Amino acid sequence: MSVYEQFFAYPFDTDQVFQEGLSSILDSVQKGGRVTELQEHDVLGRAKAFYFSKITGQTITWEEIQSASNARAEITQTLTGVEGRIKSSVASNPASECIEFTFAEITALIESGQTHLIPNNEEIPTGINENAPTPSRQEPRRKPWEARAETE
């Protein structure tokens, strides 16, 4: 699990220590004057990043989390579009498997582990064939001088 997945999965809402610290941070910010929702969201995100870095020992910044969040949203949006295209294609022509995907859609499917949705995608075994080789059923090819000897 990546550090960003750990961050997004962390239960900030139920962490009592974080909630106590957050309330004091938000109180001090609101005392400074009028705070927009965007500024409050930014303060909340920075507080989460700081707290998460302190408790896990992994250094991440709010900017890195935002870019990871945007990438995550793009993948989710792409997957939703791909699944919709697959469903509509199957509904209109069940025998057809010819759906063309963009590179971004294929990348999103691979990253989400849904490679079974990619047409003509075969799973290549990681090991070698353990079975004994089959004996050859063809006669050995004749050498050029052997072929000339037969025609003479």
C-alpha positions in Angstrom: 0.0 0.0 0.0 1.5 3.3 -1.0 1.9 6.2 1.4 -1.0 8.1 -0.3 -3.3 5.1 -0.1 -2.4 4.9 3.6 -3.2 8.6 4.0 -6.6 8.4 2.2 -7.5 5.4 4.3 -6.4 6.9 7.6 -9.4 7.6 10.0 -8.8 11.3 10.7 -12.5 11.7 11.7 -12.3 9.2 14.5 -8.7 10.1 15.7 -9.4 12.0 19.0 -5.9 13.5 19.2 -6.1 14.8 15.6 -9.6 16.2 16.2 -8.4 18.1 19.4 -5.5 19.6 17.6 -7.6 20.5 14.6 -10.2 22.4 16.6 -7.4 24.5 18.2 -5.9 25.2 14.7 -9.3 26.1 13.2 -10.1 28.4 16.2 -6.9 30.3 15.7 -7.4 30.6 12.0 -11.0 31.9 12.4 -9.9 34.4 15.0 -7.6 36.0 12.4 -10.6 37.2 10.3 -12.9 35.9 7.6 -11.9 32.6 6.3 -13.1 31.2 2.9 -14.1 27.6 2.5 -11.1 27.1 0.2 -8.7 28.4 2.9 -10.3 26.2 5.5 -10.0 23.2 3.2 -6.3 24.1 2.7 -5.7 24.4 6.5 -7.4 21.1 7.1 -5.4 19.3 4.4 -2.1 20.8 5.7 -3.0 19.7 9.3 -3.8 16.2 8.1 -0.5 16.0 6.2 1.5 17.2 9.1 -0.3 14.9 11.6 0.1 11.9 9.3 3.8 12.6 8.7 4.3 12.8 12.5 2.5 9.6 13.4 3.9 7.4 10.5 7.3 8.9 10.1 6.8 9.2 6.4 7.3 12.8 5.1 4.6 13.9 2.7 3.3 17.4 1.8 -0.2 18.7 1.2 0.8 19.5 -2.4 1.8 15.9 -3.0 -1.4 14.7 -1.5 -3.4 17.0 -3.7 -1.7 15.8 -6.9 -2.2 12.2 -5.8 -5.8 12.9 -5.1 -6.2 14.5 -8.5 -4.6 11.5 -10.2 -6.9 9.2 -8.2 -9.9 11.2 -9.3 -8.8 11.1 -12.9 -8.4 7.3 -12.8 -11.8 6.9 -11.2 -13.4 9.1 -13.8 -11.6 7.2 -16.6 -12.7 3.8 -15.1 -16.3 5.0 -14.9 -16.2 6.0 -18.6 -14.6 2.7 -19.6 -17.2 0.6 -17.7 -20.0 2.7 -19.3 -18.5 2.1 -22.8 -18.1 -1.6 -22.2 -21.7 -1.9 -20.9 -23.2 0.1 -23.8 -21.1 -1.9 -26.4 -22.2 -5.3 -24.9 -25.8 -4.1 -24.8 -25.8 -2.9 -28.4 -23.8 -5.9 -29.8 -23.2 -8.8 -27.4 -20.9 -10.7 -29.8 -18.6 -7.8 -30.4 -15.4 -7.4 -28.3 -14.0 -4.6 -30.5 -13.8 -1.7 -28.1 -10.9 0.7 -28.7 -9.4 2.1 -25.6 -7.2 5.2 -25.2 -3.8 4.8 -23.6 -5.1 6.6 -20.5 -8.0 4.1 -20.2 -5.7 1.1 -20.6 -3.3 2.6 -18.0 -6.2 3.2 -15.6 -7.5 -0.4 -16.1 -4.0 -1.8 -15.4 -3.5 0.4 -12.3 -6.9 -0.6 -10.9 -6.2 -4.3 -11.5 -9.0 -4.8 -14.0 -6.9 -6.2 -16.8 -9.7 -8.7 -17.6 -11.6 -5.9 -19.2 -8.9 -5.2 -21.8 -9.7 -7.1 -25.0 -7.2 -9.6 -26.4 -5.2 -9.4 -23.1 -3.7 -12.8 -22.3 -2.0 -13.7 -19.1 1.5 -14.9 -19.7 2.7 -17.5 -17.3 5.7 -16.6 -15.2 7.3 -20.0 -15.2 8.6 -22.3 -17.9 6.8 -25.4 -19.2 7.6 -28.3 -16.9 6.2 -31.0 -19.2 8.6 -33.3 -21.2 9.1 -32.2 -24.8 7.1 -34.1 -27.4 9.1 -36.2 -30.0 9.4 -34.7 -33.5 6.9 -36.1 -36.0 8.6 -34.8 -39.1 11.5 -36.3 -41.0 14.7 -34.4 -40.9 15.2 -32.0 -43.7 17.4 -33.3 -46.5 20.7 -31.6 -47.1 21.3 -30.0 -50.5 23.7 -32.8 -51.6 21.3 -35.5 -50.6 18.5 -33.9 -52.6 20.8 -33.7 -55.7 21.8 -37.4 -55.3 18.2 -38.5 -55.5 17.5 -36.5 -58.7 20.5 -37.9 -60.6 
